[in-house]
Amino acid sequence: MEKKGFWRFVLLVGLFCGSCVLLFFTAPAEAQTPALPNQHGQIWQSYDISAYTSHFPQMSRPETAVMDWILMETGFEIWHSEIPAMLNVTRNSVNVYHIPQVQLQVKDVVQRFIGIDPVSHHFRVRIFTVSTPYWRQKMGNLLTQVPSFSMGSQAWTIRADDLRSVLDILEDSPGFMNHTVETKAVPNGQRMELKWIRTRRYARSVQTEVQAGGEGTEGVLMDDGFTFEMMPLVSLDGGLVDAQIKFQVNHLDRLFPISMTKYTKIGKETEKIEVPLIGQFRFRERYRWNSEKIFLLSPGLTPPLTSAGEGSSLNLLNTTHRIEPLILIEVRQTGGAGF
């Protein structure tokens, strides 16, 4: 009887589980996709950007620039506020769910990408440094100030006819150095990057275990130099340039040598490690200027853009030394007058 009762129990459990599975697969799908909330007047709109992205079949995700500029123009927070919204960008379209005012902002950005030839403008960037900021005393009315909000920074525009006079003053300034000059056809809205980076190696720490024939210290690489990045977006008529500019410096001031004692199976050993003293500077701001004029930017007094020497021979007496980088940007339309 006990054996029959046991198999009866197993049969009942099997029937019960089978019924549950059958119910799970045959129950009608009652859940439906809810309607998008539009209590704030949100509407759905798609914008075709294939006229822009089709110019760059070999470029990986050219549409990313469109998304970046939409976020910069509308503000990041507006897509994560109390108003339910959505921004989706593909290679061929920008899909937006938001209130009409935001839709107009998005439409304006899209028009600036698809409304002009995306490779119709060349940009020449020159990066100088001077050792003092007193060159301003000689400029008179050659410079027209442009709003600049980062601490210590200043920006100006220069008339094309006055450029030679400005350059003469800068070249006669103490410590003047021309670091780079580069002219590029920058696709509208995309990034232009210039850099001078020197990779250095230093001994960061003592290895706890050393393989036969291996070094006793851990070698680490670091970047020493500067990077400039610009994302320009030209207005529909070509008269204005909006640009987000980034500039950063990593300057190796000095390597402090330290002798470290390490105990091994064969006895006590001494290894030398190094601790870097690094001057860093980070700058990021957005500017707008008349494309017929030349743009001049001083991000502020920074560590030197480059350093000399190798390894522990870097031993500067004055590690608080600062210079002033000056970034000069000219824009020309393809087919127009040369630089």
DAGIUR-V349689 format. One record per helix or strand of 3 or more residues. SS is the DSSP state (@ for helix, = for strand). FROM is the first residue (numbers start at 1). TO is the last residue. If there is no record, write none. Layout:
BEGIN
<<SS FROM TO> <SS FROM TO>>
END
This chain:
BEGIN
<<@ 2 26> <= 43 48> <@ 50 53> <@ 63 74> <@ 76 79> <= 86 89> <= 93 98> <@ 100 114> <= 121 130> <@ 134 138> <= 144 146> <= 154 158> <@ 160 171> <= 177 185> <= 191 206> <= 217 234> <= 240 264> <= 267 290> <= 294 298> <@ 311 313> <= 323 333>>
END
